[in-house]
Amino acid sequence: MIKAYTEIVDFIASGTTPEAVACFTASAEAKNRVAELISREKRSELSSDERTELDHYIEVEHIMRLAKAKARKIVGT
């Protein structure tokens, strides 16, 4: 299984433009995985690896939100 945050990391690593950053959205698969992890967290059912995965996703998502805000300023949207 691909970690939920991997596609964001791959997106950044592949090189991009401010426009692409501003428009980036996670795939349905990644969104579903994060929703599953959050649901399991609420029921106290996360393994330590899943907790780490969710924590990494939250960190990377925060960075993407900051990058998207900066990119929107650059492209003027």
ABEGO torsion letter per residue (X at the ends): XBBAAAAAAAAAAAEBBAAAAAABBBBAAAAAAAAAAAAAAAAGABBAAAAAAAAAAAAAAAAAAAAAAAAAAAAGX
